[in-house]
Amino acid sequence: MYGVKSVGFRGLFSALALALALFLVLPIAVLAYYGLKNISHPSSFSQVGEATWVSLAASIFAVGVSLLIGVPLGYLLARSKSPWSRILTVLLRLPMGLPPMVAGVILLLTFGPYALFGKVFAGHFVDTLLGVCGAQTFVAAPFVIEGSRGAFLQLDPYLHWAGRNIGLSEVENFVFVGLPSAWSGVRTSVLLGWLRAMGEFGATVLVAFHPYSLPILAFVNFDGGGLASTLSVVEVTVLVTLVGAIGLSAIPYPRKLAFTSIKRSVKKGHAMISRSDIDRGTVELLKVEVACRLSQFDLDLAFTSGFRTSVLGYSGAGKSALLAGIVGAWELYGVQGKGRVLWSTKRGDWLEIPGSEIVLVPQFGALFPHLNVREHLEIAQMRSGADSSLFDRLVEVFDLDEVLESPAKTLSGGQRQRASIASGILQFPKLILLDEPFSALDAPRRSGYQLALSELLMQFNIASILVTHDISEAAILGDSIVVVSDGSSAQFGSSGEVIRAPVNSLVASLVGYQNIIDCEPEWRPVFDGLPSKPCNKLAFRSNVTILTAPDVAADFDPLAKWLRLSGAFRVALASDMGDYQRLVLFRETDGSTENQRVVVEHRGEFDYTVGMTCSLWCKVTDLIPLTS
């Protein structure tokens, strides 16, 4: 039934779409037919040439003003958070919705021969080419401004920050980063401005009836001679508009010019990295302090960690905001805050790491979409002064050979991440911030890149702070772990300490304990050393349990102390993993208000099926007591 309905709706939608397309295209086809019949009467094209010149000149003027002034204005409005910018945006939209005659009245009231601003033009704004240009600009520019603003709003905020971070001024950032990144949308908005300018009639007929533009000439001819005398004007109008639209749609952004200009403006380094033993000060410890007000909570983190630190936490906990605060990229979150990171040398001195010595690699590997991978790496190389040997090595380590000439916008998620990491290392920072750097890669390849990244960071003495959801990645790339929850630290310590002894169920679930269940009162005496911290929950991994039939004891290691978890465990899902069964069980107890889910790896000879019940046994040493 669903399939029948789906086909029916699709057919109805297709029919309606086809009907609309025919309604729009059919008049153009009819016009072309009459145009072919009329082509043998050149006398019918009298006055059309002058009107075509007027329309072209005024439309080009309107598009030029919109491109040179309207597009930058759209960029500023997209970036501004001021309430005044929102008011200005609404006011600039008004001309798009005004009836054309109303727009003409407004222009006459403002620039007419007896108006205050009209005197500035000494009456030359009315019934002149200047008036035609003004009327067309008034109705066309808002389309360009609003369209450009929408295009710039779609850009990743990281692009603007990254441009500033490599030394681009605000104007250079707009011209060489923002504009090419949003070029498709900006070009479409300019196209809409062109179409609106070429079709303008209502405002022009009041402000500048003379000289005739194409729409005015069409009106005059129709009023004096009907359809027949209007046909030639309409044909030329459609042809000129179409040619202009095709030309504007095909204009590319000069990508090479953008790259050359960025290279000219980038802050150049002089490290001349060619060896792994360069003495630039060994980072012993990192002291991180970040504070700001986010929409959901206050981010307030301060900790001292080792050379390599991993940050764990659920989505929305404030991990990425922590990295942004460290590097001072508050604009990525639209907030103001305080953040700094200091490093301790072997002499015990604490020195603040400047922003120029910190590189942020964002989660999705944000790259300038109009530049290819080679160009990104060359910019990074210029910032550090690294030689070609490191460039070639990073290309090889992160398998970038085949995508060096590919624009960033064509890369897959994994390719973007690898290119971003290579670019970050090539900048040779003192501290690199990695936001889930391998989240887009499959598990087999991820482990290889993790090892390669760890070796590179150690070899070049680059400290790192890694944000991840993967406890294995956190342990591989971090000696210390910070667990973040709602903007504050839930637990901090060495990787081994946090993994072995999580303080609560939130931390336990993040560091890889798949199962967290309530601790029965009679079990609490089993766990020693908790006189002031009562055991309310137990955490354990999926591979440390033994299943038996209900109320049947198994043949356990006599030296180990085993605990039978109370309640019946019912199999809800059984998956064959080859050498073991992955079972999802629900624990049912009399005192529990809801079932508790348990995931186990069963390696016994007996296979369980959905619906069966069993008993669950764990070594006491494998159970982690939790207070909450």
Secondary structure, DSSP 4 states (H G I P E B T S, - for coil): -HHHHHHHHHHHHHHHHHHHHHHHHHHHHHHHHHHHHHTT-GGGGTTHHHHHHHHHHHHHHHHHHIIIIIHHHHHHHHH---HHHHHHHHHHHHHHHS-HHHHHHHHHHHHSTTSTTGGGGTTTTSSSHHHHHHHHHHHHHHHHHHHHHHHHHTS-HHHHHHHHHTT--HHHHIIIIIHHHTHHHHHHHHHHHHHHHHT--HHHHHH--SSPPHHHHHHHHHHHH-HHHHHHHHHHHHHHHHHHHHHHHTPPP-HHHHHHHHHHHS---------TT--S----EEEEEEEEE-SSSEEEEEEEE-SEEEEE--TTSSHHHHHHHHHT-GGGTT--EEEEEEEE-TT--EEEPPGGGEEEE-TT----TTSBHHHHHHHHHHHHT--HHHHHHHHHHTT-GGGTTSBGGGS-HHHHHHHHHHHHHHT--SEEEEESTTTTS-HHHHHHHHHHHHHHHHHTT-EEEEE-S-HHHHHHH-SEEEEEETTEEEEEEEHHHHHHS-SSHHHHHHTT--EEEEPPGGGGGGS-S-SSS---EEEE-TTSEEEESTT------TTS-EEEEEEEEEEEEEEE-SSSEEEEEEEE-TT-SS-EEEEEEE-SSSPP-TT-EEEEEEEGGG-EEE--
